[in-house]
Amino acid sequence: QVTLMESGGGSVQAGGSLRLRCEAFGDYGTYCMGWFRQPPGKEREGVAGINSDGSTNYADSVKGRFTISKDNTNRNILYLQMNRLKPEDTAMYYCAALPALADDVVADDAARLVDFGYWGQGTQVTVSS
């Protein structure tokens, strides 16, 4: 069993930055790690994924602004650095460990992954204009 705990959300003005953190308790093996978000009234979508080999992929809407990474000394800690935030980035952000690939995390049908793997409880990000 794996438990994931997110932190680092908050309120920020457009153009600002936040860094989300996710800590995994338990062994998630070679699962892919990913960040997802769910805006109010909308479907959950993939934001960024990182494979066990360190390769990454990003949703087009965040490319060049967000960076997913793992802690250099503790693979159980995952980050999402979010720069140049926009009001449309406002959402609940979730961390997940999945039997999938980073490409799956950012695919159009990524919402189907909610039935697999392990998920955190989420952290709220609010960006004001």
C-alpha positions in Angstrom: 0.0 0.0 0.0 1.2 3.5 -0.9 0.0 6.8 0.6 0.6 10.0 -1.2 0.5 13.4 0.5 0.6 16.7 -1.4 1.5 20.2 -0.1 2.5 23.6 -1.4 -0.8 24.8 -2.8 -2.0 28.3 -2.2 -3.2 31.5 -3.7 -1.0 33.6 -6.0 -1.4 36.4 -8.5 -1.1 35.8 -12.2 2.6 35.6 -13.2 3.6 34.2 -9.9 5.1 30.8 -8.9 4.4 27.9 -6.6 6.1 24.6 -6.0 4.0 21.6 -5.1 5.4 18.7 -3.2 4.2 15.2 -3.0 5.7 12.6 -0.6 5.0 8.9 -1.1 4.9 6.6 1.9 5.5 3.0 0.8 7.2 1.4 -2.1 5.6 2.4 -5.5 8.2 0.3 -7.4 8.7 1.4 -11.0 5.3 3.2 -11.3 5.2 6.4 -13.2 4.6 9.5 -11.0 2.3 12.2 -12.2 0.5 15.5 -11.4 -3.1 16.0 -12.4 -5.5 18.8 -11.8 -9.2 19.2 -11.7 -10.7 22.7 -12.2 -14.1 23.4 -10.7 -16.9 21.7 -12.7 -14.4 20.1 -15.1 -12.9 16.7 -15.7 -9.5 15.7 -14.1 -6.6 16.2 -16.6 -3.0 15.3 -16.6 -0.4 18.0 -16.2 3.0 16.3 -16.1 4.4 12.8 -15.7 7.8 11.3 -14.9 8.8 7.7 -15.7 11.1 5.6 -13.5 14.0 6.3 -15.9 13.5 10.1 -15.3 11.9 10.9 -18.7 9.1 13.4 -18.6 6.1 14.6 -20.5 3.9 17.7 -20.1 0.5 18.8 -21.2 0.7 21.4 -24.0 -1.0 24.0 -21.7 1.9 23.9 -19.2 5.0 23.3 -21.4 7.7 25.8 -20.7 6.1 26.9 -17.5 5.9 23.8 -15.3 8.6 21.4 -14.4 8.2 18.0 -12.8 11.1 16.4 -10.9 12.0 14.0 -8.1 14.1 14.9 -5.1 17.8 14.2 -5.9 18.3 12.2 -2.7 14.8 10.8 -2.0 12.9 9.3 -4.9 9.7 9.3 -2.7 9.5 13.1 -3.0 8.0 14.6 -6.2 7.8 18.2 -7.1 5.9 20.4 -9.6 7.5 23.8 -10.1 4.9 26.1 -11.5 6.0 29.4 -13.0 4.2 32.2 -14.9 0.9 31.0 -13.4 -2.3 31.9 -15.2 -5.9 32.1 -13.8 -6.8 29.1 -15.9 -4.3 27.1 -13.8 -6.7 27.3 -10.9 -7.6 23.8 -9.8 -7.2 21.1 -7.2 -3.9 19.4 -8.0 -3.3 15.7 -7.3 -0.3 13.6 -7.2 -0.5 10.0 -8.4 1.7 6.8 -8.7 0.5 4.8 -11.7 1.0 1.6 -13.6 1.3 3.8 -16.7 3.8 6.0 -18.6 4.3 9.7 -18.6 2.7 9.8 -22.1 -0.5 8.4 -20.6 -0.6 11.0 -17.9 -0.8 13.8 -20.4 -3.0 12.0 -23.0 -6.5 13.3 -23.8 -8.1 10.4 -21.9 -5.9 10.7 -18.8 -9.0 11.0 -16.6 -9.5 7.2 -17.0 -6.3 6.7 -14.8 -8.2 7.7 -11.7 -9.3 4.1 -11.3 -5.7 2.9 -11.2 -2.7 3.2 -8.9 -2.4 5.4 -5.9 -3.7 9.0 -5.5 -3.2 11.8 -3.0 -6.0 13.9 -1.5 -5.1 17.0 -3.5 -3.9 20.6 -2.8 -5.7 23.7 -4.0 -4.0 26.2 -6.3 -5.8 29.5 -6.9 -4.4 32.1 -9.4 -6.0 35.5 -9.4 -5.8 38.0 -12.3 
